[in-house]
Amino acid sequence: MIGADESFSSTRRSLPVNRGPIPEFPRRPNHDTITQMPVLIFVYNADSGLFNTLADIGHKLFSPETYPCDLCMLTHGVLREREPWRAFVEQLPLETRFLHRDEFRREFPQVDTPLPAVFLQRKDRISLCVDARSLHNCKNLDELQDLIRPACENAG
């Protein structure tokens, strides 16, 4: 304990300076490495941003039958992601990304596919795995998972 007549600076100890080599740590993969691994991209038929999120919540509450994003309806409740969906995604053998419509269109302007949809990205190529019609026909989360599993199996 520091006494009343001692200053804090008098209790500090200088640490020894290590003049040895700097240890090597594994480097994080760079963007080129990441894009070489297949990635499953889930694209919602909804735009990003707070206002859009609030509008989507209202739409789901008051008129769920006309809500335009079947993927969102299957994977999310009114306010958050469904736990069984989260668990399913975490056990997938591929890296996953989730994009809103506006984010996807900015990143992949050449892809003009009805949304929602699920894509597989390999290097600089992107291919459709699950289309909007198939997502619309899913009645529950189990059917959605059954659509996604083959895309993961075919990615390897």
C-alpha positions in Angstrom: 0.0 0.0 0.0 1.3 3.5 -0.8 1.8 5.6 2.2 0.6 9.2 2.5 4.1 10.6 1.9 4.9 8.3 -1.1 4.0 9.1 -4.6 2.6 6.6 -7.1 5.5 7.0 -9.4 8.0 5.9 -6.7 6.2 2.5 -6.6 6.5 1.8 -10.3 9.1 -0.7 -11.4 10.6 -0.6 -14.8 10.1 -3.8 -16.8 13.1 -5.4 -18.5 13.4 -4.7 -22.2 13.6 -7.9 -24.3 16.0 -7.3 -27.1 15.5 -10.8 -28.6 13.7 -11.6 -31.8 10.1 -10.7 -32.1 8.0 -13.9 -31.9 6.2 -15.1 -35.0 2.4 -15.4 -34.7 0.1 -17.0 -37.2 -1.1 -14.4 -39.6 -4.7 -13.8 -40.3 -5.6 -15.0 -43.8 -5.7 -12.2 -46.3 -8.7 -11.5 -48.5 -7.3 -13.6 -51.4 -7.0 -16.6 -49.1 -10.5 -16.2 -47.8 -12.1 -15.9 -51.2 -10.4 -19.2 -52.3 -12.5 -21.1 -49.8 -16.1 -21.8 -50.8 -18.6 -19.5 -49.0 -22.3 -19.9 -48.7 -24.0 -16.6 -49.1 -27.5 -16.1 -47.8 -29.2 -13.0 -49.3 -32.4 -11.5 -47.7 -35.0 -9.7 -49.8 -34.8 -6.8 -47.5 -32.5 -3.7 -47.3 -30.1 -3.0 -44.5 -30.4 -0.1 -42.1 -32.3 0.8 -39.0 -35.3 2.3 -40.8 -35.7 -0.7 -43.0 -35.3 -3.1 -40.1 -38.1 -1.3 -38.2 -40.3 -1.3 -41.3 -39.7 -5.0 -41.7 -40.6 -5.7 -38.1 -43.9 -3.8 -38.6 -44.6 -5.7 -41.9 -44.0 -9.1 -40.2 -46.3 -8.2 -37.3 -49.2 -6.7 -39.3 -49.1 -8.4 -42.6 -46.8 -11.5 -42.5 -48.6 -13.1 -45.5 -47.3 -10.3 -47.8 -43.8 -10.0 -46.3 -41.4 -10.3 -49.3 -38.5 -12.3 -47.7 -39.3 -16.0 -47.2 -35.7 -16.6 -46.0 -36.2 -14.1 -43.2 -39.6 -15.5 -42.3 -38.1 -18.9 -41.9 -34.9 -18.0 -40.1 -36.0 -15.1 -37.9 -38.7 -14.3 -35.5 -40.1 -10.8 -35.2 -37.0 -9.5 -33.4 -34.2 -12.0 -33.7 -32.7 -15.0 -35.3 -34.3 -18.3 -34.4 -32.0 -20.5 -32.2 -32.4 -23.7 -34.2 -31.3 -21.8 -37.3 -28.3 -20.3 -35.6 -27.3 -23.8 -34.4 -27.7 -25.2 -37.9 -25.6 -22.5 -39.5 -22.8 -22.9 -36.9 -22.4 -26.6 -37.8 -22.3 -26.1 -41.5 -19.0 -27.2 -43.1 -18.7 -24.0 -45.1 -18.0 -20.4 -44.2 -21.3 -18.4 -44.3 -22.2 -14.8 -45.0 -25.5 -13.0 -44.7 -26.3 -10.0 -46.9 -29.2 -7.7 -47.3 -30.5 -7.0 -50.8 -28.7 -3.6 -51.1 -25.4 -5.0 -49.8 -25.6 -7.9 -52.2 -26.4 -5.7 -55.2 -23.4 -3.4 -54.4 -21.0 -6.4 -54.1 -22.4 -8.4 -57.0 -24.0 -6.0 -59.4 -23.7 -8.5 -62.3 -26.0 -11.0 -60.5 -29.6 -10.3 -61.4 -31.5 -13.1 -59.6 -34.8 -12.8 -57.7 -34.3 -12.7 -54.0 -34.2 -14.1 -51.4 -31.6 -16.7 -52.5 -28.6 -18.7 -51.4 -25.4 -18.6 -53.4 -22.1 -20.5 -53.4 -19.1 -18.3 -53.9 -15.8 -20.0 -55.1 -12.9 -17.6 -55.7 -14.4 -15.0 -58.0 -17.4 -17.0 -59.2 -20.8 -17.1 -57.7 -23.5 -19.7 -58.4 -27.1 -20.0 -57.3 -27.8 -22.8 -54.9 -31.3 -22.1 -53.7 -33.6 -19.8 -55.6 -36.4 -17.6 -54.5 -39.2 -20.0 -55.6 -37.7 -22.9 -53.6 -37.4 -20.7 -50.5 -41.0 -19.6 -51.0 -42.1 -23.3 -51.1 -40.4 -24.1 -47.8 -42.9 -24.6 -45.1 -40.6 -24.8 -42.2 -36.9 -24.6 -41.1 -36.4 -28.4 -41.6 -37.3 -28.0 -45.3 -34.9 -25.1 -45.6 -32.1 -27.1 -44.0 -32.8 -29.9 -46.5 -32.3 -27.5 -49.4 -29.0 -26.1 -48.0 -27.3 -29.4 -47.1 -26.7 -30.5 -50.8 -25.1 -27.2 -51.6 -22.6 -27.8 -48.8 -22.0 -31.3 -49.9 -21.4 -30.2 -53.5 -19.1 -27.4 -52.5 -16.2 -29.7 -51.6 
